[in-house]
Each structure stands twice: as structure tokens, then as C-alpha cells.
Amino acid sequence: GTQKLKSQNENLRKTLRNTLRWIKNSRFPVKNLSPSLPAEPPGQPSVDSKISDSECGECEKLKENNSVLVEINRKILAEYRAVKAERDVLLSKIEQDDVLVREPLIARVGQNTVPGDEKAERREKSDGLRSALKVAKERAAAMPGRLVFLLLLGLSPLGIMLVFSLTRLHSLLLAMFIMHALCMVLIPATFIVLDRGDSSVGYRTYFSGASSRPNLLVGLLSFCTVLAVGCGLYAALRCRQSTRSLPVCIPSCLKELTFYGFGLPMPALLALGFYFGIVNPVLEEFFWRVFLYRELGQRFFPVEPSVSDGVARPDSEAFLDLENNGSRLEDGSIPGDASVSEFPGQLLISTLYASYHFVLVRELLDSYTLATLALCGLVLFGRLLSYYCQHPRKFGFIAACFLHSGLDFVVDLAILWQVVEHKAFSAAAASV
């Protein structure tokens, strides 16, 4: 009995903490909810065949504690339902006013000839886009400095690549290290620390959930699939006599690599290849799919989350129901963890991610066509990585890193292929 009470108490406390964080993040108007909770229950009881007096006392404390938590939850639910009822009344009134305005117009111009389902679908898409843009505009007006800062941070990798490729510096290798250290580690970490601690809770919760559900098998399958498909495409499209008739082919980039600071001995190139294939995916996934997704996407381009996989989400009444749903809450649910609108939120973040790769491909392969194809492909790939990161039950952050790593190792192997081929050709020429 004691263990069951402790488990219920832990569930209630965890859910209540999430609920109160959600209230804080969503500015939910709940007042007068500051009762003093009893002290934390003592440690694990000793295992005896009989229950001692002290353990009975512990049971009473746990029951009292649980009752207080459930009472707090009931107050929250009461306020939640009251606000929801007011909102429903307001929406109903708006809808009635809309009907009063529309009916005279319909009488004059006639009914729309578009079939009902198709018309509803178009209106739903149009309303969703207008709603997303309206929310973005309102939040941008409320926090213009933060929005400008995050947009500039998202563009900073592109700026660094332009500076180091178009000026006399000519070192894309140095640009990569500066981008990693400054844009993807130092500035985001400083931002999170200085954000009054509000952001750090969400990040800790997210990565705690990611580590508890690593989904290694999904990650390995994703890695192997991307690696196999990428190497196959490179082998089929690399420039040689048989591919000259194709609209595009992938040329050798050894001269460009040497020019931009990658002319290193083989051991150094191999070490750099492992860094690029292992460290780079982790840093990029954190920066693009976690940090910017949360700070730029969720803050400025949110959409309401929905119930998925039978699990209560943070905006739902089921999420707040500690008594009935406390033990079923998804571990990865984070208070205020709204989804990001497909347009412009998801598209903007994926485009920022793909933008600096345009400069890399253009400079190394000397082709605007290949750079444009890489840009479009990486926008889609970035959207897929975002889907991985935001679905921790099926995929998650670690699986996204594996997927990203597969593509980076394709680049490593393509360059290694060119280096080996060049050395073999040079050796054959020398022997002749």
C-alpha cells in the first residue's frame, strides 16, 4: 500500500509541476493557487512482513499529500473550464455576427458553386495560414528585439560562410569551427542561461526524454538507409565519360578543398571526417531542430498541439486531469510545447538550415545548378529531421542525429573516394 501511494504521489507531483509550468508559459489566468504543500514524503520504507506505526504514519502523510495535490488540480480544472466556456460563448457570438453579415451578401451574389467539402478544405487551409501569420505578427510586435536577434542568429552560419569564402580568408574549415563554437554552442547556451531560467526547464525535460527513449534501432536503420542511398547516388552521378550526357553530374572538388583549407595529410583528413560525421550532426540538430525550433518557431509561429497516440497533450483538459490521467502522460510532453506552423515557421527554419549549404556547394563544386538542387533537397531533409526530433515516441533527437550523420558520412566517403582515386591516378602516371 505504501509503495502504491508513493508511486501515485510521485505521478501527481510530476504532473502538477508540468501543469503549473504550462500555466506560466501560456499565461493561463489561474489565481489564488498557492497552498502550502506538506513536506516531501520520507525515503523508501524498510521491507517488513508487518507494517510498523511509523510506516502507518507515512501512509497518512502520503494520503494527505495526494489529497492536496488532487484538490489543486480540481481548482485548476474549474478555472480552465470557466475560461473555456467564456471563449466558446465569444466564438459563438462572432460566428453569429459573421452569419448576419454573410447572408445578405449570399442573397445578392448567389451561392458559391464550389463543392462543400472542397470549399471547406480551402477555407480551412486559408484560415490556418491567416491565423499563423496573425499570431506571428502579434508576437513579433510584442518581442521585436528577440525576433530580430533569432533571425540574425539563424542567418549567421550563412554570413560566416560568405565572409570566409568570398574574402581573402579562404578557409571554409575555419568557418566551420567558428560556426560550431560561436553560433551553435556559445550564443545559444548564453541565451538559455540569461533567459531567466525559463527556457532551461524545457531543454532539460526534452533531453531527459530523449535519453530515456534513444530509439537506437530506428537511428541505425535511418543512418544505413541514407548512407546507402547517398553513396549510390554519388556513384551514379559523379562526372565521368558515361555521365557527360546527363543534365548534371558531380565533379571532383579536390582543388577547391585544397584552396579552402582542406589540403591536409590523410590522418588529419580522416580525423576531420569523423568530426564532421559525428560531432557536426549533434551540434546542428541541437541548434536548428531544438534551439531555433523552440525559441523562434514555437515562440513566434505556434499552432495548437493535438492529441496523438492516445496521449494527453499539454493544451488538453486530459493533460490537467491528475486524478484520471496523471499516470498516462507522455514523458516527453513539455508545458507550452506547441507545434510550429508548417508555413511560415517550419519552412523558415528549414530554409535557414539549408541556406549556408548553398554557399558550400557553390564554392566546392563550382555550380549554381548543383547548389540550387542541394538547397531544395536540404530544405526537405531539414523538415524530415525536424519531424524526427518532434516525435520522441517514434524517432527522437538521437535518431535524428543518426539520420543526419548518415548524410555527412556520404560527403566524407565521396571526398575520400576522390582522394584515393587521385592518388591512384598520380601513382599510375608516375610509373609511366
Stockholm file with secondary structure:
# STOCKHOLM 1.0

chainA/1-432         GTQKLKSQNENLRKTLRNTLRWIKNSRFPVKNLSPSLPAEPPGQPSVDSKISDSECGECEKLKENNSVLVEINRKILAEYRAVKAERDVLLSKIEQDDVLVREPLIARVGQNTVPGDEKAERREKSDGLRSALKVAKERAAAMPGRLVFLLLLGLSPLGIMLVFSLTRLHSLLLAMFIMHALCMVLIPATFIVLDRGDSSVGYRTYFSGASSRPNLLVGLLSFCTVLAVGCGLYAALRCRQSTRSLPVCIPSCLKELTFYGFGLPMPALLALGFYFGIVNPVLEEFFWRVFLYRELGQRFFPVEPSVSDGVARPDSEAFLDLENNGSRLEDGSIPGDASVSEFPGQLLISTLYASYHFVLVRELLDSYTLATLALCGLVLFGRLLSYYCQHPRKFGFIAACFLHSGLDFVVDLAILWQVVEHKAFSAAAASV
#=GR chainA/1-432 SS CHHHHHHHHHHHHHHHHHHHHHHHHHTCCCCSCCCCCCCCCCSCCCCCSSCCHHHHHHHHHHHHHHHHHHHHHHHHHHHHHHHHHHHHHHHHHHHHHHHHHHHHHHHHHCCCCSCHHHHHHHHHHHHHHHHHHHHHHHHHHHCHHHHHHHHHHHHHHHHHHHHHHHSTTCCHHHHHHHIIIIIIIIHHHHHHHHTTTHHHHHHHHHHHHHHHCCCHHHHHHHHHHHHHHHHHHHHHHBCSGGGTTSSCCBCCCHHHHIIIIICCCHHHHHHHHHIIIIIHHHHHIIIIIIIHIIIIIIHHSEECCCCBTTBCCTTSHHHHCHHHHGGGCCTTCCTTCCEECIIIIIHHHHHHHHHHHHHHHHHHHCCHHHHHHHHHHHHHHHHHHHHHHTCTTTSCHHHHHHHHHHHHHHHHHHHHHHHHHHHHHHHHHHHC
#=GC SS_cons         CHHHHHHHHHHHHHHHHHHHHHHHHHTCCCCSCCCCCCCCCCSCCCCCSSCCHHHHHHHHHHHHHHHHHHHHHHHHHHHHHHHHHHHHHHHHHHHHHHHHHHHHHHHHHCCCCSCHHHHHHHHHHHHHHHHHHHHHHHHHHHCHHHHHHHHHHHHHHHHHHHHHHHSTTCCHHHHHHHIIIIIIIIHHHHHHHHTTTHHHHHHHHHHHHHHHCCCHHHHHHHHHHHHHHHHHHHHHHBCSGGGTTSSCCBCCCHHHHIIIIICCCHHHHHHHHHIIIIIHHHHHIIIIIIIHIIIIIIHHSEECCCCBTTBCCTTSHHHHCHHHHGGGCCTTCCTTCCEECIIIIIHHHHHHHHHHHHHHHHHHHCCHHHHHHHHHHHHHHHHHHHHHHTCTTTSCHHHHHHHHHHHHHHHHHHHHHHHHHHHHHHHHHHHC
//
